[in-house]
Amino acid sequence: MTLLNTFIAIHLKLKQYKLQFIFFFLFWFAGFFFFLITEPEYSLGQIILFSITVNIPSDAGDFGQFYAVVWPILLEVIFFGFIMGELFEKYNPVITSRIIASHKRNHAVIIGYHHLSERIIEYCINHKEQFCLIEDNEELVEDLLNAGHPIIIGDATETTNLELANVKRANEVFININDVRVAIICTEKIRKMNADCNIYVRAFEDHVLEYLKEPPLNAYSFSTSKWAMQNVQEWTKNKTGSAIVIGRDTLTHRIAYHISQQPDREVYLFDDIHDGIEFVVNKQLHICNEFACFLSDLRAHVNLEEVTQVFICWKQESEFDESIYLTSKFNLRYPHIEVFVRIFDEEIKDIIKKHNAKTFSTSRKAFKMLQKVVMPNSVIAPKVMK
């Protein structure tokens, strides 16, 4: 625990024990005042010693005797109990991180801990920029908590948590969550608390993007999948043959729909969760509602000899093994197929490239695009090299 965290922990404990210490002081003052009145022949120094029971006059009355018995008990229970039992108790990173967050000024508030937020926070840490994170899943941010970074564990739509993050004095807010309802609620509340901060909101639907941009919210809304599609459009330009798209999210659906719009191309979308997509389905787009992790799963629906491009868009860490396996099999059995693999861990990039596949990252692309649109005083604004 750092020195700052130690002082914050002490400050927190003092606030929790405020009433006890007030009672402790008033009891001492009553004893001091009693001995000052009843023992006028003694000096002030001796009176103080009486009040802390280092010494007691032999002719002390009933209250003096009572005071001499009770004072040591209060001293042990309240004062020494506070020191030994509280100041040296196990460090609580959740409470300490919350207090650190509440003291931030002119900082960035990040709501939701996902891949894009991870890149923003990593940039802030590396460049010593001030930030605060609100995330309701403690397990996701355990490492950040243990490192002593300012984290608020809780629902970002609750005003109390926004106040703990000191949104009123924030310079900017990044809202990176999948729930559109939560994003809108957070934006509304933040704008009421801070009329001047810059708000950047990740969203998908066009009508939501437009709503967030309008006054009084005046937020900059963006879609990471739309930004990622810039590369996909280049990779699929003037291509022929069938395509396979594997994944579950909006980007996966965008890729499948985009390719299906190209002339004479058949697209096979493998999504084991959804049985439809947000776009208008056409005859060239075939939706397979199953989890395809082997070539045999794909052959049941499409002739792989006619396939020219495959997009593997899984984003869960537990599915990187399947991504690598499929990529290696495509390279071994069907080397004519271009394979594109979505990644979030840069260490996997070299492994994928060994199998002659290309990698892409929506969070990396989104972070670079955000750096182009944020204000010059933003925590993620590109730093000028000196």
Order of alpha helices (4+ residues) and beta strands (2+ residues): alpha-alpha-alpha-alpha-alpha-beta-alpha-beta-alpha-beta-alpha-beta-alpha-beta-alpha-beta-alpha-beta-alpha-beta-beta-alpha-beta-alpha-beta-alpha-beta-alpha
